[in-house]
Amino acid sequence: MPIPLCGFIRRRNSSVNDQDEEKKKEKEKSIEQKLKKDKKLHALTHKIPVIGSGESGKSTLIKQMQILYINGFTKEERKEKVLPIRKNIRDGILSICCAMSKIDPPVSLGDPSLQPSYDYITTVVAHLDESSDYPEIFYQHAEKLWKDEGVQMCFKRANEYQLIDSAGYFLDKCSTVAQVDYLPDDQDILRCRVLTSGIFETIFNVGKVRFHMYDVGGQKYERRKWIQVRSNSHNLRFLPKEGDNRQASDAVTRSVSLFQVLHDVTAVIFVVACSSYDSTMRESAGENRLKESIELFGEMWDNRFLSNTSIILFLNKQDLFEDKILHGTTKLETYFPAFDKYKVSATAMKEANEPEMLCRAKCFVRDQFMAISNRNADNTRRCYPHYTTAVDTNNIKRVFADCQNMLQRVYMAKMNML
């Protein structure tokens, strides 16, 4: 008698369906767990573009993050900075020598016997291949000229021409940098000036919080890309986080649209060189650097893509600013007449615990930016000012620690958790 198969087939189909249902549930559970994990990870992640005019100290700030939170620089990375640092010496002494005859009134060499060194720098060095190292004789001429009284006089008038801030620092170390086995230390790397072109991303962890910090090129021709928020592609660099087995020199790159960088950011760090109040733009002669930074800040504050985003204001280069205000020959009121009648409260003076002139100057510059942020401030965004010296690791560590609590509060406010 044949065995009926219909019941068997029905039970088998039922078993298969049960297995499919179990797999489906397991998959849904896995997806749900991943979503929860991603949501938790997102809550512990801050995206922070670092924006500002050229030479304001943005890249230096990013380097400090690597020193503080990404185990510093590898030996290979230090070697890679040797040629750029030597180029800083070349650019520095060349800029000073070329400016001596152009500033008004002009400056002559204190020691006429150094004319051959001057001629070598202004003729031969000006045409040396920038991609290769410089001959030993270059450093000898540069060191002699740097000690000259006339060259020093021209250096003190650096606001009258274009000169990188680190020129004096590296010219003081000329003989050290010239050595064959020279390896830059942290301070050398922090002060090394290299033009930033494009957008570079640095990823690091502070405790359980992950930071994505974007170094955005600040020269005017670079800013056209990000002020208008076009979706052109830019290279981004990933540096290893704590515990990552990759070396920092093994950084990988990928292309991403600028819109992605500005999308869903926790806050923006805006960096301004306060010491630039008496200087003009490198790419736009005659335009005051600090005034241009104030204008740029206004553009960013009013940018529709950042309408709900708070800005952390880094009033940078306080070391150079203090030296100019207290000991320099240029007065802030010459470039900003309103400073002449600017007053600060007795309470602010007492809390500052510094010379009255310096306190007034710092508060005046800060208030130029705060006046913009106060125009249309609301509960969803604020401007948080900090006085910084980007080449000072301890200063940046302290300031960034203050910023972390603020960033968490900003994020929680965005999520309506406060």
C-alpha angles and dihedrals in degrees: 000000000000117000114240109244101188095085092047092049090047092051091045092051089048090052092049091049090050090052091049090049091050091050090048091051092047090050092049090048090050091050091048091050091049091050090051090048092048091048091051091046090048089053089056095048127089123193111202124177112203108216136176145110122304116287093014094125103263096133091045089056090052090050089054089056089056091050094046103037111014102054095263127262127331122230090254092053090051091051090051089059096055096085095043090051091050088049088054088058091048093048092045099052092039092052092049095047094047091048095053094082096036105053118087114270094024123227127228130206113275089217111042090197087073091067092105089055090048091050091048092053096045096043113023100029093045088066101039117125106265093206094063135057123270126248121257092250090063092063091047092054093043093051093050093049094046090061092051117112094225093050090050091051090053091047090056088057093054092131088072093065140016115286128153114244092237095056095100093043094055096038087057087056096043097124092046095049090048093061116111093232095043113145118184119239124216094273091051091052092046091053096043109113117216122162112248112224117183127351125309124193125210119192121197141153129234105190106309094338121096121209127202106195120186122205106208120197109250105197113112095250088052094047093059085072096056107028089062090040096225119179097238116138123255133182117256124197123214117207119195120265124222110297094019112135093213119101117237088242088061090069113155125213134213135174121248134167119254088235087065090054094053094040116104096352119169093218142328124245109215114195123200128181102227090188090065093078091109098039136086130228117275091220096038114041113211096026113114111238098217094045089050090052090052090051091048091050089055091052091051093046090053095042108124092218089060098040092121097035125105119223125222106210115211107197091200139191092041090158092060092038093054092048092051095046096047103031108012130104096230120082124215092224090060089068098026108034091185089071090071092073098030115125134192127202123260088241092056090048092051094048092048093056092198138104113303094237092053093046091050092048094049093047092045094055091044092051092054087067097036090055088061095047091048092057094081105003119152140167093279098060141024141171115244112197124204131177108230144177104198095198090057108086095193091051093051092045091054095044094046090050088056090049095053094067090046092050091053091051091048091051093047090049090053089052089049090243094129 
